[in-house]
Amino acid sequence: MKARKILISSLGVNENHSVSHCKTAKSMWDTLENLHEGTDDVKQSKINTLIQQYELFQMEDGESISSIQMRFTHIVNKLQDLGKVISNKDCTNKILRCITRDWQPKVTTIKKSQNFNILDITTLFGKLKEHEHEIIRLPSSDKDLKKK
């Protein structure tokens, strides 16, 4: 009874209406779980869709690293929320495989680094953003040199 009261006190109005008929905390919890996550079939369908998005993920022409990071992280986080965890190593490899040809020299450098196997996905995106800044900065420096 105490658990039921705690759940009720933490719910919003809409959720409270959805579980007001429940007699036990367990039935309330199950109802809330179905309300927010869906049935097992719905979860599996969502997982299948997200896995397909993950597998087909590619860098778009002219896309920034920040944009890639946001899109990719969104997919991986949604999968994790549904109980499907993708390892850091798999994520790192996926990102390095999906970026465009312009980035291949940087990809090769990253792959040849000694700590590639333990490279965190956040660190990888940091290295790619750093390189992106250099790419953006260099053409303007070249123009400045030509003016002199």
Backbone as a ProteinNet text record, in pm:
[ID]
protein_1_A
[PRIMARY]
MKARKILISSLGVNENHSVSHCKTAKSMWDTLENLHEGTDDVKQSKINTLIQQYELFQMEDGESISSIQMRFTHIVNKLQDLGKVISNKDCTNKILRCITRDWQPKVTTIKKSQNFNILDITTLFGKLKEHEHEIIRLPSSDKDLKKK
[TERTIARY]
81.5	0	86.3	198.4	288.7	352.4	394.1	455.4	355.4	232.5	127.1	110.2	109.8	96.3	216.2	336.2	455.9	447.6	405.8	391.5	289.1	174.8	68.9	118.8	193.7	240.3	344.3	407.8	511.7	461.7	335.2	281.6	215.5	216.9	142.9	-4.4	-84.7	-229.7	-267	-209.4	-244.7	-205.5	-86	-41.6	-127.1	-163.9	-245.6	-380	-438.2	-565.2	-547	-431.4	-405.4	-391.4	-349.8	-325.8	-421.9	-516.6	-606.8	-689.5	-712.3	-790.5	-709.6	-577.5	-490.5	-498	-499.5	-512.2	-377.3	-271.9	-141	-34.5	75.1	186.8	243.2	246.9	298.8	213.5	83	-2.7	9.2	30.6	53.4	182.6	286.7	416	406.4	340	324.8	246.5	143.1	63	147.1	224.7	311.5	418.3	472.9	573.8	515.9	397.5	331.8	295.4	255.8	218.6	338.1	454.3	572.3	658.8	669.4	757.9	683.7	559.5	482.5	497.3	425.5	433.3	566.5	595.1	719	727.1	614	611.8	643.9	589.8	616.6	764.2	818.4	960.8	1048.5	1016.9	1097.3	1088.3	972.1	955.1	1039.5	1039.6	1121.7	1269.7	1310	1450.3	1489.4	1403.9	1432.7	1450.2	1363.4	1372.2	1501.6	1535.9	1658	1784.2	1782.5	1897.7	1916.5	1808.5	1817.6	1876.3	1830.9	1886.9	2036.2	2072.9	2213.8	2296.6	2247.4	2320.7	2334.8	2234.5	2236	2294.4	2336.7	2385.9	2506.1	2501.1	2609.8	2621.3	2741.7	2762.4	2705.6	2632.1	2576.8	2677.5	2674.8	2767.8	2753.7	2866.6	2867.6	2821	2794.6	2744.6	2858.2	2827.3	2928.4	2940.2	3052.1	3074	2973	2940.9	2841.2	2706.1	2669.9	2543.1	2544.6	2656	2669.2	2659.7	2731.2	2732.1	2591.4	2517.4	2382.4	2291.3	2295.8	2211.8	2248.4	2378.1	2425.4	2394.5	2423.5	2398.9	2250.3	2167	2021.7	1980.2	2030.2	1997.4	2048.8	2175.9	2237.9	2169.5	2136.1	2068.9	1929.1	1856.9	1722.9	1731.5	1830.6	1850.2	1881.2	1968.1	2004.4	1882.2	1798.5	1675.9	1584.1	1589.6	1505.9	1575	1695.3	1765	1862.6	1882.9	1976.2	2101.3	2204.9	2327.7	2427.3	2483.7	2586.8	2718.4	2818	2945.3	3012.8	3094.6	3170.1	3257.6	3319.2	3406.2	3326.9	3206.6	3122.9	3081.1	3047.6	3009.3	3125.9	3243.4	3362.3	3391	3387.3	3410.5	3304.2	3181	3071.9	3094.7	3129.2	3152.3	3267.4	3375.3	3490.1	3460.2	3367.1	3329	3229.3	3155.4	3044.9	3079.8	3194.6	3224.4	3280	3267.6	3297.3	3446.1	3474.8	3611.1	3706	3655	3739.6	3808.8	3748.3	3798.7	3891.8	3915.2	3991.9	4133.2	4206.3	4338.9	4330.8	4231.2	4215.1	4172.5	4083.6	4039.2	4159.3	4243.8	4362.9	4453	4472.8	4555.6	4497.2	4368	4301.8	4314.1	4292.1	4299.7	4440	4541.7	4678.9	4728.6	4649.7	4693.6	4696	4784.7	4805.9	4683	4605.2	4492.7	4358.4	4361.1	4237.6	4135.9	4181.7	4089	4016.7	4071.6	4005.3	3954.5	3949.6	3906.4	3758.6	3729.5	3592.6	3523.7	3394.9	3320.8	3321	3315.6	3318.4	3453.7	3560.7	3695.2	3709.2	3653.5	3657.8	3592	3472.6	3405.1	3486.1	3551.7	3637.6	3752.2	3817.1	3927.3	3877	3759.2	3703.8	3665.8	3611.1	3577	3703.2	3807.2	3934.3	3986.1	3980.5	4025.2	3936.5	3806.8	3713.3	3748.2	3782.6	3822.8	3948.6	4041.7	4164.4	4133.5	4044	4006	3943.6	3858.7	3791.3	3891.8	3983.7	4080.5	4184.7	4230.7	4341	4313.1	4200.5	4178.5	4186.5	4135.8	4142.6	4286.5	4367.4	4508.3	4582.2	4548.6	4610.5	4581.5	4458.7	4420.5	4498.6	4514.9	4589.9	4734.4	4794.1	4932.3	4945.3	4846.6	4850.5	4841.5	4770.7	4755.2	4887	4975.8	5103	5198
-119.1	0	126.1	120	234.5	262.9	158.3	175.1	236.1	194.7	248.9	398.7	439.8	582.1	662.9	605.8	673.9	693.5	589.9	601.2	708.8	707.2	804.1	946.7	966.4	1102	1153.6	1063.8	1106.5	1119.3	1091.7	1093.3	1225.2	1254.8	1369	1333.4	1431.6	1412.8	1305	1311.3	1213.6	1072.1	1057.4	924.6	873.7	962.9	925.5	868	930.4	878.9	740.7	716.8	588.2	473.6	502.4	395.6	398.2	490.2	504.1	378.4	297.7	175	58.6	72.7	-36.4	-54.2	-179.3	-211.2	-225.7	-264	-287.1	-200.4	-181.3	-105.2	-176.1	-307.9	-386	-363.8	-365.7	-344.5	-199.9	-106.4	33.1	43.4	-20.4	-16.8	-76.6	-191.9	-256.8	-168	-102.6	-13.4	105.1	163.3	276.5	234.1	115.2	64.4	49.2	-7.2	-21.5	113.8	206.4	340.1	411.3	400.1	473.5	396.2	267.1	188.9	101.3	74.7	-12.4	-157.9	-242.2	-385.9	-439	-564.3	-625.2	-621.4	-640.7	-636.5	-495.8	-394.2	-255.3	-223.1	-265.6	-242.8	-307.5	-431.2	-501.3	-432.1	-382.4	-309.4	-182.3	-110.6	10.3	-24.4	-131.8	-175.9	-209.3	-282.8	-319.8	-195.7	-97.4	26.2	100.5	110	181.1	107.5	-25	-101.9	-79	-74.2	-46.5	92.9	191.4	326.7	326.1	249.6	238.5	177.3	68.8	-1.5	81.6	161.6	242.7	382.5	410.9	544	582.2	700.8	753.1	903.9	955.1	1098.4	1155.8	1264.6	1329.6	1431.5	1457.4	1553.4	1689.1	1744.3	1876.3	1877.8	1762.2	1756.4	1780	1852.3	1879.5	1760.5	1754.4	1647.6	1660.1	1780.6	1799.9	1742	1761.4	1708	1555.1	1498.3	1351.7	1298.7	1363	1318.8	1321.4	1428	1440.3	1329.8	1307.2	1204.2	1065.2	1037.7	905.1	877.3	973.6	957.5	936.7	1004.6	989	843.5	784.8	645.3	551	566.6	477.1	489.9	612.1	632	571.4	586.2	526	373.9	314.9	170	129.3	205	174.6	184.8	286.2	301	179.5	115.9	-1.6	-132.2	-121.2	-239.6	-301.2	-237.3	-288.2	-200	-250.5	-173.1	-208.3	-105.2	-123.9	-81.8	-166.7	-140.2	-15.3	44.4	162.4	130.6	14.6	-25.4	-33.7	-91.6	-100.6	38.6	125.5	263.3	336.1	323.1	388.5	339.5	208.3	152.1	198.1	204	246.6	390.2	478.9	619	629	558.3	565.9	508	414.8	356.6	444	526.8	597.1	737.7	790.4	926.8	927.1	1041.4	1050.9	1038	1021.3	1000.7	1113.9	1234.5	1349.3	1329.1	1248.8	1228.6	1107.6	1034.8	910.7	927.1	1034.2	1047.3	1054.3	1125.4	1135.2	999.5	929.8	797.1	702.8	704.7	618.7	651.7	780	822.3	773.4	786.5	742.2	590.8	517.8	371.7	322.4	396.6	355.6	398.4	480.6	524.8	405.4	410.8	298.1	267	366.9	345.3	334.4	299.1	291.2	194.4	80.5	-20.1	23.9	121.9	169.9	312.8	362.4	498.9	515.7	608.6	640.1	715.8	691.5	755.5	907.5	956.9	1101	1158.7	1088.1	1131.5	1129.5	1027.8	1019.6	1142.3	1175.3	1293.2	1419.7	1425.8	1539.6	1552.6	1439.8	1440.4	1482.2	1434	1469.8	1617.7	1671.6	1814.4	1900	1856.8	1928.6	1934.6	1822.8	1816.8	1904.9	1903.7	1986.3	2134.6	2176.6	2315.7	2350.1	2256.8	2278.9	2291.2	2207.5	2213.1	2348.7	2395.8	2524.1	2639.2	2630.7	2737.8	2747.8	2635.6	2635.3	2711.7	2694.9	2770	2921.4	2971.9	3115.1	3158.3	3074.6	3105.6	3109.2	3020.1	3016.7	3146.6	3196.2	3322	3438.4	3438.3	3544.5	3545.1	3427.6	3418	3470.3	3442.8	3487	3639.4	3701.7	3847.2	3917.3	3854.2	3918.1	3916.1
0	0	0	73.7	82.3	-53.9	-123.9	-256.1	-354	-343.6	-430.6	-407.1	-279.9	-246.3	-295.7	-285.4	-334	-485.3	-557	-702.4	-738.7	-673.1	-702.1	-679.5	-571.4	-539.8	-639	-711.6	-805.1	-949.1	-971.9	-1108.1	-1142.5	-1272.2	-1322.3	-1335.9	-1369.8	-1378	-1479.3	-1599.3	-1704	-1665	-1607.4	-1565.3	-1450.5	-1360.8	-1246	-1291.9	-1392.9	-1447.3	-1508.1	-1566.9	-1632.4	-1534.2	-1410.4	-1313	-1194.6	-1195.9	-1080	-1054.1	-1155.8	-1140.7	-1082.5	-1081	-1036.2	-885	-840.6	-698	-628	-704.8	-643.9	-710.9	-639.2	-694	-817.4	-813.8	-927.6	-1051.8	-1037.7	-1155.4	-1203.9	-1111.1	-1151.1	-1233.2	-1180.8	-1248.7	-1388.5	-1399.5	-1529.9	-1626.7	-1576.8	-1659.9	-1707.8	-1616.4	-1652.9	-1753.5	-1734.5	-1826.8	-1966.9	-1977.7	-2107.7	-2166.7	-2081.1	-2126	-2188.8	-2125.8	-2172.3	-2271.1	-2254	-2339.4	-2438.5	-2414.8	-2501.5	-2460.6	-2527.6	-2501.3	-2552.7	-2523.7	-2572.5	-2725.8	-2791.5	-2938.4	-2989.8	-2922.4	-2961.6	-2938.5	-2824.3	-2794.7	-2901.9	-2937.4	-3037.3	-3172.2	-3205.5	-3330.7	-3330.5	-3218.9	-3206.6	-3216.5	-3150.1	-3155.1	-3298.7	-3369.1	-3507.6	-3595.7	-3577.8	-3655.6	-3625.7	-3496.3	-3457.5	-3503.1	-3498.8	-3546.4	-3696.6	-3769.1	-3912.5	-3935.6	-3856.9	-3868.5	-3835.2	-3733.1	-3693.3	-3806.3	-3862.6	-3967.8	-4094.5	-4126.7	-4248.4	-4225.1	-4104	-4068.3	-4155.2	-4213.6	-4296.7	-4274.9	-4293.7	-4291.9	-4420.5	-4409.6	-4527.1	-4580.5	-4710.4	-4770.4	-4701.8	-4660.8	-4598.4	-4453.6	-4396.5	-4258.8	-4159.5	-4053.6	-3951	-3856.1	-3787.8	-3689.7	-3575.5	-3535	-3428.5	-3467.8	-3593.2	-3642.5	-3644.7	-3690.7	-3691.6	-3549.7	-3458.9	-3319.9	-3262.1	-3289	-3236.5	-3293.2	-3424.3	-3486.7	-3436.4	-3432.8	-3393.1	-3246.1	-3160.8	-3017.1	-2989	-3064.1	-3047.4	-3072.5	-3178.9	-3211.5	-3103.4	-3065.9	-2967.6	-2830.7	-2790.1	-2661.1	-2659.7	-2770.1	-2777.6	-2768.8	-2836.3	-2827.5	-2683.8	-2619.5	-2481	-2389.5	-2410.8	-2331.3	-2345	-2461.4	-2486.2	-2448.1	-2389	-2340.3	-2438.3	-2553.1	-2653.9	-2649.9	-2584.8	-2566.3	-2676.5	-2737.9	-2839.2	-2775	-2784.9	-2718.2	-2775.2	-2691.9	-2732.7	-2854.1	-2854.7	-2965.8	-3096.5	-3090.7	-3210.5	-3258.7	-3164	-3200.3	-3266.4	-3208.5	-3262.7	-3403.9	-3422.7	-3556.3	-3655.5	-3612.5	-3700.5	-3747	-3656.1	-3692.8	-3793	-3766.3	-3856.3	-3995	-4002.7	-4132.8	-4207.8	-4137.6	-4202.9	-4250.1	-4211	-4254.3	-4396.4	-4461.4	-4604.7	-4634.2	-4763.1	-4811.3	-4773.8	-4765.8	-4731.1	-4596.9	-4513.9	-4377.9	-4366	-4473.1	-4464.8	-4408.9	-4441.9	-4379.2	-4226.4	-4175.4	-4030	-3973.3	-4042.2	-3998.1	-3988.3	-4089	-4089.5	-3971.2	-3945.9	-3832.9	-3700.9	-3684.8	-3561.1	-3546.4	-3654.8	-3648.8	-3615.9	-3659.9	-3633.6	-3496.2	-3426.4	-3294	-3198.4	-3101.5	-3010.6	-2925.3	-2893.1	-2802.2	-2874.6	-3002.5	-3080	-3020.2	-2971.9	-2919.5	-2793.3	-2723.4	-2601.3	-2617	-2741.3	-2769	-2736.1	-2649.6	-2610.2	-2723.8	-2743.4	-2852.7	-2838.3	-2713.6	-2690.2	-2731.6	-2698.9	-2738	-2889.4	-2953.7	-3099.5	-3161.7	-3115.3	-3170.2	-3142.1	-3026.7	-2995.7	-3094.9	-3127.8	-3225.1	-3363.7	-3400.3	-3530.4	-3536.1	-3426.7	-3422.4	-3429.9	-3361.4	-3365.7	-3509.9	-3579.1	-3718.3	-3807.7	-3780.6	-3857	-3842	-3720.7	-3698.3	-3777.3	-3782.2	-3858.9	-4008.5	-4057.3	-4199.2	-4230.8	-4142.3	-4163.3	-4154.2	-4060.7	-4036	-4147.5	-4197.5	-4293.9	-4423.4	-4488.9	-4612.9	-4592.5	-4481.6	-4458.3	-4433.5	-4370.3	-4350.8	-4483.3	-4574.5	-4706.5	-4781.4	-4771.4	-4839.4	-4778.9	-4647.2	-4581.8	-4629.6	-4648.9	-4695.6	-4839.1	-4922.1	-5060.8	-5073.3	-4979.6	-4981.3	-4954.8	-4878.6	-4840.2	-4949.9
[MASK]
++++++++++++++++++++++++++++++++++++++++++++++++++++++++++++++++++++++++++++++++++++++++++++++++++++++++++++++++++++++++++++++++++++++++++++++++++++

